[in-house]
Amino acid sequence: MSKQPENKVLEFPQNKSLRKRLMDRGQDQKAVLGLSIVSVLVMTVFLNEWIVKSQHSVDMITEGNRGIASFDDRDAVEGIKWEHELAQKLSEEKESAKSLMAVKPTLKDELVFGFLEGKYRTRLVNAKIEGFDFTENQAGDQPLVIKEKAEFLKIFKSVFTVGYSKVQLEKRESGQEVYKLLSSANKDLGQARFQLDEQGRVLSLKIVQ
């Protein structure tokens, strides 16, 4: 049986628990991304240089006896030169990675890749989010539970297509929760419709004007 709509307008609680969890999760995502980028760059540069150096050694051996006789000296010189070049390239790549990590993610990035963990496909209208849908990217992926939906809508209000200030629960029933999106003067601007599975996990969100 559907519960009766609650008429109380939510002025968004002072409790920072969800906000803190969102920010902590976003920081964790950025840290993991940064480490992954540095690791990939370092490994790529090392492998490329190793392949080039190995090929150069093979070419020298195939030149003949004269080439083999002077191989050790030339290889030592080439080795020193290669080490210096590799060190320089690694330094440059690390600086590039630091610059990339220093770029502050937007609130939209925090939502899509932080809070939603990249599990949802977003729908955009004029660079604003009109909604998102759960997509099983990997076997075992599960939809997320968003218990404090009103606070969730408040924190990320600037990324959505409707410019609301307040939220009011309009309807809560099996498989769905609907919130009114209101202006600061309590003008009805639209709705936020959450579709849920049997466990109450969020399958999708649709912002309707």
TORSE-10294 format. One record per residue: x, y, z of N, C-alpha, C in turn; residue in three letters. Coordinates in nm, 3 decimals, padded with zeros to 5 digits. Layout:
N
+---------+---------+---------+---------+---------+---------+---------+---------+---------+--------+
!     nxx !     nyy !     nzz !    caxx !    cayy !    cazz !     cxx !     cyy !     czz ! residu !
+---------+---------+---------+---------+---------+---------+---------+---------+---------+--------+
!       X !       Y !       Z !       X !       Y !       Z !       X !       Y !       Z !    ALA !
...
+---------+---------+---------+---------+---------+---------+---------+---------+---------+--------+
This chain:
209
+---------+---------+---------+---------+---------+---------+---------+---------+---------+--------+
!     nxx !     nyy !     nzz !    caxx !    cayy !    cazz !     cxx !     cyy !     czz ! residu !
+---------+---------+---------+---------+---------+---------+---------+---------+---------+--------+
!  00.085 ! -00.120 !  00.000 !  00.000 !  00.000 !  00.000 !  00.089 !  00.124 !  00.000 !    MET !
!  00.056 !  00.219 ! -00.084 !  00.134 !  00.341 ! -00.096 !  00.117 !  00.427 !  00.028 !    SER !
!  00.226 !  00.486 !  00.073 !  00.219 !  00.579 !  00.184 !  00.169 !  00.715 !  00.136 !    LYS !
!  00.102 !  00.788 !  00.223 !  00.052 !  00.919 !  00.186 !  00.169 !  01.016 !  00.171 !    GLN !
!  00.163 !  01.105 !  00.073 !  00.271 !  01.202 !  00.053 !  00.291 !  01.288 !  00.177 !    PRO !
!  00.412 !  01.321 !  00.204 !  00.444 !  01.411 !  00.314 !  00.444 !  01.553 !  00.262 !    GLU !
!  00.378 !  01.643 !  00.334 !  00.364 !  01.780 !  00.286 !  00.474 !  01.873 !  00.334 !    ASN !
!  00.557 !  01.821 !  00.423 !  00.661 !  01.906 !  00.478 !  00.768 !  01.934 !  00.373 !    LYS !
!  00.798 !  02.062 !  00.353 !  00.903 !  02.102 !  00.261 !  01.037 !  02.083 !  00.331 !    VAL !
!  01.127 !  02.015 !  00.267 !  01.256 !  01.987 !  00.327 !  01.349 !  02.104 !  00.305 !    LEU !
!  01.392 !  02.168 !  00.413 !  01.482 !  02.282 !  00.403 !  01.629 !  02.237 !  00.408 !    GLU !
!  01.650 !  02.104 !  00.388 !  01.782 !  02.044 !  00.382 !  01.854 !  02.052 !  00.514 !    PHE !
!  01.867 !  01.941 !  00.581 !  01.923 !  01.936 !  00.716 !  02.067 !  01.982 !  00.721 !    PRO !
!  02.105 !  02.025 !  00.843 !  02.242 !  02.070 !  00.865 !  02.339 !  01.953 !  00.875 !    GLN !
!  02.283 !  01.833 !  00.891 !  02.367 !  01.713 !  00.903 !  02.456 !  01.699 !  00.781 !    ASN !
!  02.586 !  01.688 !  00.803 !  02.682 !  01.684 !  00.692 !  02.727 !  01.543 !  00.658 !    LYS !
!  02.660 !  01.441 !  00.714 !  02.708 !  01.304 !  00.696 !  02.717 !  01.264 !  00.550 !    SER !
!  02.610 !  01.285 !  00.473 !  02.612 !  01.247 !  00.332 !  02.710 !  01.331 !  00.254 !    LEU !
!  02.714 !  01.462 !  00.280 !  02.808 !  01.551 !  00.210 !  02.952 !  01.506 !  00.234 !    ARG !
!  02.983 !  01.471 !  00.361 !  03.120 !  01.428 !  00.393 !  03.153 !  01.297 !  00.322 !    LYS !
!  03.057 !  01.205 !  00.318 !  03.081 !  01.078 !  00.248 !  03.103 !  01.101 !  00.100 !    ARG !
!  03.028 !  01.194 !  00.042 !  03.044 !  01.224 ! -00.100 !  03.184 !  01.278 ! -00.129 !    LEU !
!  03.228 !  01.374 ! -00.046 !  03.358 !  01.434 ! -00.069 !  03.471 !  01.333 ! -00.047 !    MET !
!  03.459 !  01.250 !  00.059 !  03.561 !  01.149 !  00.085 !  03.571 !  01.051 ! -00.030 !    ASP !
!  03.454 !  01.009 ! -00.083 !  03.454 !  00.915 ! -00.195 !  03.516 !  00.977 ! -00.318 !    ARG !
!  03.490 !  01.106 ! -00.342 !  03.549 !  01.174 ! -00.456 !  03.700 !  01.183 ! -00.444 !    GLY !
!  03.751 !  01.210 ! -00.321 !  03.895 !  01.216 ! -00.301 !  03.960 !  01.081 ! -00.325 !    GLN !
!  03.897 !  00.973 ! -00.278 !  03.950 !  00.839 ! -00.301 !  03.959 !  00.808 ! -00.449 !    ASP !
!  03.854 !  00.845 ! -00.524 !  03.853 !  00.819 ! -00.669 !  03.967 !  00.894 ! -00.737 !    GLN !
!  03.990 !  01.022 ! -00.697 !  04.096 !  01.101 ! -00.759 !  04.233 !  01.043 ! -00.728 !    LYS !
!  04.252 !  00.996 ! -00.604 !  04.381 !  00.938 ! -00.565 !  04.411 !  00.813 ! -00.646 !    ALA !
!  04.313 !  00.725 ! -00.660 !  04.331 !  00.602 ! -00.737 !  04.358 !  00.634 ! -00.883 !    VAL !
!  04.283 !  00.730 ! -00.938 !  04.303 !  00.770 ! -01.078 !  04.443 !  00.824 ! -01.099 !    LEU !
!  04.489 !  00.908 ! -01.006 !  04.622 !  00.967 ! -01.018 !  04.731 !  00.862 ! -01.016 !    GLY !
!  04.723 !  00.768 ! -00.923 !  04.823 !  00.661 ! -00.916 !  04.822 !  00.575 ! -01.041 !    LEU !
!  04.703 !  00.548 ! -01.093 !  04.692 !  00.467 ! -01.215 !  04.758 !  00.537 ! -01.332 !    SER !
!  04.736 !  00.667 ! -01.344 !  04.793 !  00.743 ! -01.455 !  04.945 !  00.740 ! -01.450 !    ILE !
!  05.001 !  00.767 ! -01.330 !  05.146 !  00.767 ! -01.315 !  05.204 !  00.630 ! -01.348 !    VAL !
!  05.141 !  00.524 ! -01.298 !  05.191 !  00.389 ! -01.322 !  05.192 !  00.355 ! -01.471 !    SER !
!  05.084 !  00.388 ! -01.540 !  05.075 !  00.360 ! -01.683 !  05.180 !  00.438 ! -01.761 !    VAL !
!  05.197 !  00.566 ! -01.728 !  05.294 !  00.648 ! -01.799 !  05.436 !  00.596 ! -01.780 !    LEU !
!  05.471 !  00.563 ! -01.654 !  05.605 !  00.513 ! -01.626 !  05.630 !  00.382 ! -01.699 !    VAL !
!  05.536 !  00.291 ! -01.693 !  05.553 !  00.161 ! -01.758 !  05.562 !  00.176 ! -01.909 !    MET !
!  05.481 !  00.265 ! -01.967 !  05.483 !  00.286 ! -02.112 !  05.617 !  00.339 ! -02.159 !    THR !
!  05.668 !  00.440 ! -02.088 !  05.798 !  00.497 ! -02.126 !  05.908 !  00.394 ! -02.113 !    VAL !
!  05.908 !  00.318 ! -02.003 !  06.012 !  00.217 ! -01.981 !  06.012 !  00.111 ! -02.091 !    PHE !
!  05.894 !  00.060 ! -02.124 !  05.884 ! -00.045 ! -02.226 !  05.928 !  00.007 ! -02.362 !    LEU !
!  05.885 !  00.129 ! -02.396 !  05.924 !  00.186 ! -02.525 !  06.075 !  00.199 ! -02.536 !    ASN !
!  06.138 !  00.249 ! -02.430 !  06.283 !  00.267 ! -02.432 !  06.354 !  00.132 ! -02.435 !    GLU !
!  06.302 !  00.034 ! -02.362 !  06.365 ! -00.098 ! -02.359 !  06.360 ! -00.163 ! -02.497 !    TRP !
!  06.247 ! -00.148 ! -02.565 !  06.233 ! -00.206 ! -02.699 !  06.331 ! -00.141 ! -02.797 !    ILE !
!  06.342 ! -00.008 ! -02.790 !  06.434 !  00.064 ! -02.879 !  06.578 !  00.022 ! -02.853 !    VAL !
!  06.614 !  00.014 ! -02.725 !  06.751 ! -00.024 ! -02.691 !  06.782 ! -00.168 ! -02.734 !    LYS !
!  06.686 ! -00.257 ! -02.713 !  06.707 ! -00.397 ! -02.753 !  06.724 ! -00.410 ! -02.903 !    SER !
!  06.644 ! -00.338 ! -02.978 !  06.654 ! -00.342 ! -03.124 !  06.788 ! -00.289 ! -03.172 !    GLN !
!  06.836 ! -00.183 ! -03.103 !  06.965 ! -00.125 ! -03.140 !  07.077 ! -00.227 ! -03.117 !    HIS !
!  07.070 ! -00.303 ! -03.007 !  07.172 ! -00.403 ! -02.978 !  07.172 ! -00.514 ! -03.083 !    SER !
!  07.054 ! -00.557 ! -03.125 !  07.042 ! -00.660 ! -03.227 !  07.102 ! -00.612 ! -03.359 !    VAL !
!  07.077 ! -00.488 ! -03.396 !  07.131 ! -00.431 ! -03.521 !  07.283 ! -00.429 ! -03.517 !    ASP !
!  07.339 ! -00.397 ! -03.401 !  07.486 ! -00.392 ! -03.391 !  07.547 ! -00.531 ! -03.407 !    MET !
!  07.484 ! -00.632 ! -03.350 !  07.538 ! -00.768 ! -03.359 !  07.537 ! -00.817 ! -03.502 !    ILE !
!  07.439 ! -00.780 ! -03.579 !  07.427 ! -00.826 ! -03.718 !  07.519 ! -00.752 ! -03.813 !    THR !
!  07.592 ! -00.652 ! -03.765 !  07.682 ! -00.577 ! -03.853 !  07.806 ! -00.658 ! -03.891 !    GLU !
!  07.841 ! -00.759 ! -03.812 !  07.959 ! -00.841 ! -03.843 !  08.061 ! -00.840 ! -03.732 !    GLY !
!  08.174 ! -00.903 ! -03.755 !  08.278 ! -00.919 ! -03.652 !  08.331 ! -00.786 ! -03.603 !    ASN !
!  08.350 ! -00.692 ! -03.694 !  08.405 ! -00.564 ! -03.655 !  08.312 ! -00.492 ! -03.559 !    ARG !
!  08.183 ! -00.505 ! -03.591 !  08.085 ! -00.442 ! -03.504 !  08.086 ! -00.507 ! -03.367 !    GLY !
!  08.102 ! -00.640 ! -03.362 !  08.102 ! -00.711 ! -03.234 !  08.224 ! -00.674 ! -03.152 !    ILE !
!  08.336 ! -00.653 ! -03.214 !  08.459 ! -00.621 ! -03.144 !  08.446 ! -00.491 ! -03.066 !    ALA !
!  08.375 ! -00.394 ! -03.119 !  08.362 ! -00.264 ! -03.053 !  08.230 ! -00.250 ! -02.981 !    SER !
!  08.158 ! -00.360 ! -02.968 !  08.022 ! -00.355 ! -02.912 !  08.022 ! -00.308 ! -02.767 !    PHE !
!  08.114 ! -00.362 ! -02.686 !  08.113 ! -00.333 ! -02.543 !  08.128 ! -00.184 ! -02.515 !    ASP !
!  08.225 ! -00.120 ! -02.581 !  08.249 !  00.022 ! -02.558 !  08.129 !  00.105 ! -02.598 !    ASP !
!  08.082 !  00.080 ! -02.719 !  07.969 !  00.158 ! -02.769 !  07.844 !  00.133 ! -02.686 !    ARG !
!  07.827 !  00.007 ! -02.640 !  07.709 ! -00.027 ! -02.560 !  07.711 !  00.046 ! -02.427 !    ASP !
!  07.832 !  00.060 ! -02.369 !  07.844 !  00.130 ! -02.241 !  07.804 !  00.277 ! -02.257 !    ALA !
!  07.853 !  00.338 ! -02.366 !  07.821 !  00.479 ! -02.392 !  07.671 !  00.495 ! -02.418 !    VAL !
!  07.617 !  00.405 ! -02.501 !  07.474 !  00.411 ! -02.533 !  07.390 !  00.388 ! -02.407 !    GLU !
!  07.439 !  00.298 ! -02.319 !  07.366 !  00.270 ! -02.197 !  07.355 !  00.391 ! -02.107 !    GLY !
!  07.469 !  00.463 ! -02.093 !  07.468 !  00.585 ! -02.011 !  07.375 !  00.690 ! -02.070 !    ILE !
!  07.385 !  00.707 ! -02.202 !  07.300 !  00.803 ! -02.271 !  07.152 !  00.767 ! -02.254 !    LYS !
!  07.123 !  00.637 ! -02.269 !  06.985 !  00.589 ! -02.256 !  06.930 !  00.614 ! -02.117 !    TRP !
!  07.013 !  00.590 ! -02.013 !  06.969 !  00.612 ! -01.875 !  06.934 !  00.758 ! -01.850 !    GLU !
!  07.017 !  00.848 ! -01.905 !  06.991 !  00.991 ! -01.888 !  06.862 !  01.032 ! -01.960 !    HIS !
!  06.845 !  00.981 ! -02.081 !  06.725 !  01.014 ! -02.158 !  06.600 !  00.959 ! -02.089 !    GLU !
!  06.610 !  00.836 ! -02.037 !  06.496 !  00.776 ! -01.968 !  06.459 !  00.855 ! -01.843 !    LEU !
!  06.562 !  00.897 ! -01.767 !  06.536 !  00.975 ! -01.646 !  06.467 !  01.106 ! -01.681 !    ALA !
!  06.512 !  01.169 ! -01.791 !  06.451 !  01.294 ! -01.834 !  06.305 !  01.275 ! -01.874 !    GLN !
!  06.280 !  01.167 ! -01.950 !  06.144 !  01.141 ! -01.995 !  06.052 !  01.107 ! -01.878 !    LYS !
!  06.102 !  01.029 ! -01.784 !  06.021 !  00.995 ! -01.667 !  05.986 !  01.120 ! -01.587 !    LEU !
!  06.083 !  01.210 ! -01.576 !  06.059 !  01.335 ! -01.505 !  05.951 !  01.417 ! -01.574 !    SER !
!  05.958 !  01.423 ! -01.708 !  05.859 !  01.499 ! -01.784 !  05.720 !  01.436 ! -01.771 !    GLU !
!  05.715 !  01.301 ! -01.778 !  05.586 !  01.233 ! -01.769 !  05.525 !  01.251 ! -01.631 !    GLU !
!  05.607 !  01.247 ! -01.526 !  05.557 !  01.267 ! -01.391 !  05.501 !  01.407 ! -01.373 !    LYS !
!  05.569 !  01.506 ! -01.431 !  05.520 !  01.643 ! -01.423 !  05.386 !  01.657 ! -01.494 !    GLU !
!  05.373 !  01.588 ! -01.610 !  05.246 !  01.592 ! -01.683 !  05.135 !  01.528 ! -01.601 !    SER !
!  05.169 !  01.416 ! -01.535 !  05.070 !  01.348 ! -01.452 !  05.028 !  01.435 ! -01.335 !    ALA !
!  05.126 !  01.506 ! -01.274 !  05.094 !  01.595 ! -01.162 !  05.000 !  01.706 ! -01.208 !    LYS !
!  05.027 !  01.758 ! -01.328 !  04.941 !  01.864 ! -01.380 !  04.800 !  01.813 ! -01.402 !    SER !
!  04.790 !  01.691 ! -01.453 !  04.658 !  01.632 ! -01.476 !  04.585 !  01.610 ! -01.345 !    LEU !
!  04.656 !  01.563 ! -01.243 !  04.596 !  01.538 ! -01.113 !  04.557 !  01.668 ! -01.044 !    MET !
!  04.625 !  01.778 ! -01.079 !  04.598 !  01.906 ! -01.014 !  04.470 !  01.971 ! -01.066 !    ALA !
!  04.419 !  01.923 ! -01.178 !  04.294 !  01.978 ! -01.232 !  04.179 !  01.939 ! -01.141 !    VAL !
!  04.113 !  02.039 ! -01.087 !  04.004 !  02.012 ! -00.992 !  03.883 !  01.958 ! -01.066 !    LYS !
!  03.831 !  01.842 ! -01.024 !  03.712 !  01.787 ! -01.090 !  03.591 !  01.874 ! -01.062 !    PRO !
!  03.499 !  01.877 ! -01.157 !  03.377 !  01.954 ! -01.139 !  03.280 !  01.876 ! -01.051 !    THR !
!  03.173 !  01.943 ! -01.008 !  03.072 !  01.876 ! -00.927 !  03.007 !  01.764 ! -01.009 !    LEU !
!  02.996 !  01.784 ! -01.139 !  02.943 !  01.679 ! -01.226 !  03.034 !  01.556 ! -01.224 !    LYS !
!  03.166 !  01.579 ! -01.227 !  03.261 !  01.469 ! -01.219 !  03.248 !  01.396 ! -01.086 !    ASP !
!  03.231 !  01.473 ! -00.978 !  03.216 !  01.413 ! -00.845 !  03.092 !  01.323 ! -00.841 !    GLU !
!  02.986 !  01.368 ! -00.908 !  02.863 !  01.288 ! -00.909 !  02.881 !  01.161 ! -00.991 !    LEU !
!  02.924 !  01.177 ! -01.117 !  02.929 !  01.064 ! -01.210 !  03.036 !  00.962 ! -01.173 !    VAL !
!  03.158 !  01.010 ! -01.142 !  03.269 !  00.918 ! -01.118 !  03.298 !  00.895 ! -00.970 !    PHE !
!  03.248 !  00.984 ! -00.884 !  03.268 !  00.968 ! -00.741 !  03.153 !  00.899 ! -00.674 !    GLY !
!  03.045 !  00.971 ! -00.654 !  02.931 !  00.916 ! -00.582 !  02.868 !  00.797 ! -00.656 !    PHE !
!  02.846 !  00.813 ! -00.785 !  02.782 !  00.706 ! -00.864 !  02.881 !  00.599 ! -00.910 !    LEU !
!  03.010 !  00.619 ! -00.882 !  03.114 !  00.519 ! -00.909 !  03.122 !  00.476 ! -01.055 !    GLU !
!  03.076 !  00.560 ! -01.146 !  03.081 !  00.525 ! -01.288 !  02.986 !  00.416 ! -01.328 !    GLY !
!  02.891 !  00.383 ! -01.241 !  02.798 !  00.272 ! -01.270 !  02.675 !  00.317 ! -01.349 !    LYS !
!  02.660 !  00.448 ! -01.368 !  02.538 !  00.498 ! -01.431 !  02.571 !  00.578 ! -01.558 !    TYR !
!  02.486 !  00.563 ! -01.658 !  02.498 !  00.639 ! -01.782 !  02.413 !  00.765 ! -01.768 !    ARG !
!  02.473 !  00.881 ! -01.788 !  02.402 !  01.007 ! -01.771 !  02.343 !  01.056 ! -01.903 !    THR !
!  02.233 !  01.129 ! -01.891 !  02.169 !  01.194 ! -02.006 !  02.185 !  01.344 ! -01.989 !    ARG !
!  02.245 !  01.407 ! -02.090 !  02.276 !  01.550 ! -02.080 !  02.190 !  01.633 ! -02.173 !    LEU !
!  02.154 !  01.753 ! -02.126 !  02.085 !  01.853 ! -02.206 !  02.154 !  01.986 ! -02.178 !    VAL !
!  02.217 !  02.043 ! -02.281 !  02.290 !  02.169 ! -02.264 !  02.390 !  02.162 ! -02.149 !    ASN !
!  02.466 !  02.054 ! -02.146 !  02.572 !  02.031 ! -02.048 !  02.519 !  02.010 ! -01.906 !    ALA !
!  02.389 !  01.999 ! -01.889 !  02.329 !  01.970 ! -01.759 !  02.274 !  01.827 ! -01.760 !    LYS !
!  02.268 !  01.766 ! -01.641 !  02.220 !  01.629 ! -01.631 !  02.069 !  01.624 ! -01.620 !    ILE !
!  02.006 !  01.556 ! -01.715 !  01.860 !  01.537 ! -01.713 !  01.822 !  01.410 ! -01.638 !    GLU !
!  01.919 !  01.322 ! -01.622 !  01.894 !  01.197 ! -01.550 !  02.008 !  01.100 ! -01.569 !    GLY !
!  01.998 !  00.985 ! -01.504 !  02.098 !  00.880 ! -01.522 !  02.033 !  00.743 ! -01.503 !    PHE !
!  02.095 !  00.642 ! -01.563 !  02.043 !  00.505 ! -01.561 !  02.154 !  00.408 ! -01.523 !    ASP !
!  02.121 !  00.312 ! -01.441 !  02.219 !  00.210 ! -01.402 !  02.257 !  00.126 ! -01.523 !    PHE !
!  02.386 !  00.103 ! -01.538 !  02.435 !  00.016 ! -01.644 !  02.539 ! -00.077 ! -01.586 !    THR !
!  02.522 ! -00.208 ! -01.607 !  02.612 ! -00.307 ! -01.549 !  02.737 ! -00.318 ! -01.635 !    GLU !
!  02.840 ! -00.237 ! -01.597 !  02.964 ! -00.236 ! -01.674 !  03.045 ! -00.363 ! -01.653 !    ASN !
!  03.039 ! -00.418 ! -01.533 !  03.115 ! -00.539 ! -01.501 !  03.022 ! -00.638 ! -01.432 !    GLN !
!  03.054 ! -00.766 ! -01.449 !  02.974 ! -00.870 ! -01.384 !  02.975 ! -00.848 ! -01.234 !    ALA !
!  02.859 ! -00.849 ! -01.175 !  02.850 ! -00.831 ! -01.031 !  02.821 ! -00.690 ! -00.988 !    GLY !
!  02.824 ! -00.593 ! -01.080 !  02.789 ! -00.455 ! -01.045 !  02.646 ! -00.449 ! -00.992 !    ASP !
!  02.626 ! -00.370 ! -00.887 !  02.494 ! -00.356 ! -00.828 !  02.456 ! -00.208 ! -00.823 !    GLN !
!  02.327 ! -00.177 ! -00.836 !  02.284 ! -00.038 ! -00.822 !  02.313 !  00.013 ! -00.680 !    PRO !
!  02.317 !  00.143 ! -00.665 !  02.348 !  00.203 ! -00.536 !  02.221 !  00.234 ! -00.457 !    LEU !
!  02.234 !  00.234 ! -00.326 !  02.126 !  00.279 ! -00.237 !  02.154 !  00.424 ! -00.200 !    VAL !
!  02.057 !  00.512 ! -00.226 !  02.068 !  00.652 ! -00.186 !  01.959 !  00.677 ! -00.082 !    ILE !
!  01.997 !  00.666 !  00.044 !  01.898 !  00.677 !  00.151 !  01.849 !  00.821 !  00.168 !    LYS !
!  01.940 !  00.915 !  00.166 !  01.906 !  01.055 !  00.189 !  01.891 !  01.126 !  00.054 !    GLU !
!  01.784 !  01.096 ! -00.013 !  01.766 !  01.147 ! -00.149 !  01.747 !  01.299 ! -00.152 !    LYS !
!  01.681 !  01.354 ! -00.051 !  01.661 !  01.499 ! -00.048 !  01.794 !  01.572 ! -00.038 !    ALA !
!  01.881 !  01.524 !  00.050 !  02.012 !  01.588 !  00.064 !  02.096 !  01.565 ! -00.061 !    GLU !
!  02.083 !  01.448 ! -00.120 !  02.153 !  01.418 ! -00.245 !  02.114 !  01.521 ! -00.352 !    PHE !
!  01.984 !  01.546 ! -00.366 !  01.937 !  01.643 ! -00.466 !  01.984 !  01.784 ! -00.433 !    LEU !
!  01.995 !  01.816 ! -00.305 !  02.044 !  01.948 ! -00.266 !  02.191 !  01.967 ! -00.301 !    LYS !
!  02.273 !  01.869 ! -00.266 !  02.417 !  01.880 ! -00.289 !  02.450 !  01.895 ! -00.437 !    ILE !
!  02.380 !  01.820 ! -00.522 !  02.413 !  01.819 ! -00.665 !  02.315 !  01.902 ! -00.748 !    PHE !
!  02.242 !  01.994 ! -00.687 !  02.137 !  02.066 ! -00.758 !  02.190 !  02.146 ! -00.877 !    LYS !
!  02.313 !  02.195 ! -00.870 !  02.365 !  02.279 ! -00.978 !  02.397 !  02.201 ! -01.105 !    SER !
!  02.402 !  02.068 ! -01.099 !  02.437 !  01.991 ! -01.219 !  02.313 !  01.948 ! -01.297 !    VAL !
!  02.195 !  01.965 ! -01.237 !  02.073 !  01.918 ! -01.302 !  02.009 !  02.027 ! -01.388 !    PHE !
!  01.918 !  01.984 ! -01.476 !  01.858 !  02.076 ! -01.573 !  01.759 !  02.174 ! -01.513 !    THR !
!  01.707 !  02.147 ! -01.393 !  01.612 !  02.237 ! -01.327 !  01.685 !  02.312 ! -01.216 !    VAL !
!  01.671 !  02.444 ! -01.216 !  01.738 !  02.526 ! -01.115 !  01.653 !  02.544 ! -00.991 !    GLY !
!  01.641 !  02.443 ! -00.909 !  01.556 !  02.446 ! -00.790 !  01.637 !  02.484 ! -00.665 !    TYR !
!  01.563 !  02.516 ! -00.559 !  01.626 !  02.550 ! -00.431 !  01.581 !  02.458 ! -00.318 !    SER !
!  01.460 !  02.403 ! -00.330 !  01.404 !  02.318 ! -00.224 !  01.347 !  02.190 ! -00.284 !    LYS !
!  01.327 !  02.094 ! -00.196 !  01.272 !  01.965 ! -00.239 !  01.160 !  01.925 ! -00.144 !    VAL !
!  01.055 !  01.870 ! -00.202 !  00.943 !  01.821 ! -00.121 !  00.904 !  01.682 ! -00.169 !    GLN !
!  00.897 !  01.587 ! -00.076 !  00.856 !  01.452 ! -00.113 !  00.710 !  01.455 ! -00.159 !    LEU !
!  00.687 !  01.408 ! -00.280 !  00.551 !  01.408 ! -00.336 !  00.487 !  01.269 ! -00.329 !    GLU !
!  00.567 !  01.167 ! -00.355 !  00.510 !  01.033 ! -00.358 !  00.619 !  00.930 ! -00.330 !    LYS !
!  00.585 !  00.832 ! -00.247 !  00.676 !  00.721 ! -00.222 !  00.595 !  00.592 ! -00.226 !    ARG !
!  00.629 !  00.506 ! -00.319 !  00.560 !  00.379 ! -00.333 !  00.658 !  00.274 ! -00.381 !    GLU !
!  00.613 !  00.152 ! -00.391 !  00.701 !  00.044 ! -00.433 !  00.758 !  00.072 ! -00.572 !    SER !
!  00.890 !  00.078 ! -00.578 !  00.956 !  00.097 ! -00.707 !  00.974 !  00.241 ! -00.750 !    GLY !
!  00.929 !  00.337 ! -00.668 !  00.941 !  00.477 ! -00.712 !  00.936 !  00.574 ! -00.594 !    GLN !
!  01.015 !  00.680 ! -00.606 !  01.005 !  00.794 ! -00.516 !  01.009 !  00.920 ! -00.602 !    GLU !
!  00.916 !  01.010 ! -00.577 !  00.906 !  01.133 ! -00.656 !  00.917 !  01.253 ! -00.563 !    VAL !
!  01.003 !  01.347 ! -00.601 !  01.022 !  01.469 ! -00.523 !  00.987 !  01.591 ! -00.608 !    TYR !
!  00.914 !  01.686 ! -00.547 !  00.889 !  01.813 ! -00.614 !  01.015 !  01.899 ! -00.605 !    LYS !
!  01.043 !  01.968 ! -00.712 !  01.155 !  02.061 ! -00.715 !  01.098 !  02.202 ! -00.708 !    LEU !
!  01.134 !  02.277 ! -00.605 !  01.073 !  02.407 ! -00.579 !  01.174 !  02.520 ! -00.582 !    LEU !
!  01.125 !  02.639 ! -00.615 !  01.208 !  02.757 ! -00.609 !  01.218 !  02.804 ! -00.464 !    SER !
!  01.296 !  02.907 ! -00.437 !  01.307 !  02.960 ! -00.301 !  01.175 !  03.017 ! -00.253 !    SER !
!  01.086 !  03.053 ! -00.348 !  00.953 !  03.106 ! -00.314 !  00.847 !  02.995 ! -00.319 !    ALA !
!  00.893 !  02.869 ! -00.319 !  00.805 !  02.751 ! -00.320 !  00.725 !  02.734 ! -00.449 !    ASN !
!  00.775 !  02.790 ! -00.557 !  00.711 !  02.770 ! -00.687 !  00.750 !  02.633 ! -00.740 !    LYS !
!  00.652 !  02.560 ! -00.792 !  00.675 !  02.425 ! -00.845 !  00.749 !  02.434 ! -00.978 !    ASP !
!  00.870 !  02.378 ! -00.982 !  00.954 !  02.385 ! -01.103 !  00.963 !  02.253 ! -01.178 !    LEU !
!  00.932 !  02.143 ! -01.111 !  00.941 !  02.014 ! -01.177 !  00.949 !  01.902 ! -01.076 !    GLY !
!  00.999 !  01.787 ! -01.122 !  01.007 !  01.669 ! -01.037 !  01.141 !  01.596 ! -01.056 !    GLN !
!  01.179 !  01.525 ! -00.950 !  01.291 !  01.431 ! -00.957 !  01.232 !  01.292 ! -00.930 !    ALA !
!  01.236 !  01.205 ! -01.031 !  01.172 !  01.073 ! -01.019 !  01.279 !  00.964 ! -01.010 !    ARG !
!  01.284 !  00.899 ! -00.894 !  01.375 !  00.788 ! -00.872 !  01.302 !  00.656 ! -00.898 !    PHE !
!  01.358 !  00.572 ! -00.984 !  01.307 !  00.437 ! -01.004 !  01.395 !  00.342 ! -00.923 !    GLN !
!  01.331 !  00.254 ! -00.844 !  01.404 !  00.166 ! -00.753 !  01.378 !  00.019 ! -00.784 !    LEU !
!  01.472 ! -00.066 ! -00.744 !  01.448 ! -00.209 ! -00.758 !  01.383 ! -00.261 ! -00.630 !    ASP !
!  01.366 ! -00.391 ! -00.619 !  01.297 ! -00.449 ! -00.505 !  01.369 ! -00.427 ! -00.373 !    GLU !
!  01.499 ! -00.405 ! -00.378 !  01.578 ! -00.380 ! -00.258 !  01.591 ! -00.231 ! -00.227 !    GLN !
!  01.523 ! -00.148 ! -00.304 !  01.529 ! -00.005 ! -00.281 !  01.650 !  00.064 ! -00.341 !    GLY !
!  01.723 ! -00.006 ! -00.426 !  01.840 !  00.052 ! -00.491 !  01.798 !  00.133 ! -00.613 !    ARG !
!  01.873 !  00.238 ! -00.642 !  01.836 !  00.331 ! -00.748 !  01.873 !  00.276 ! -00.886 !    VAL !
!  01.771 !  00.257 ! -00.970 !  01.794 !  00.213 ! -01.107 !  01.808 !  00.331 ! -01.201 !    LEU !
!  01.736 !  00.439 ! -01.171 !  01.745 !  00.556 ! -01.256 !  01.692 !  00.679 ! -01.184 !    SER !
!  01.730 !  00.795 ! -01.237 !  01.675 !  00.923 ! -01.193 !  01.638 !  01.003 ! -01.317 !    LEU !
!  01.521 !  01.063 ! -01.314 !  01.478 !  01.147 ! -01.424 !  01.431 !  01.282 ! -01.370 !    LYS !
!  01.489 !  01.389 ! -01.423 !  01.449 !  01.524 ! -01.387 !  01.347 !  01.573 ! -01.490 !    ILE !
!  01.230 !  01.609 ! -01.442 !  01.120 !  01.649 ! -01.532 !  01.078 !  01.792 ! -01.501 !    VAL !
!  01.066 !  01.874 ! -01.603 !  01.019 !  02.012 ! -01.586 !  00.869 !  02.022 ! -01.607 !    GLN !
+---------+---------+---------+---------+---------+---------+---------+---------+---------+--------+
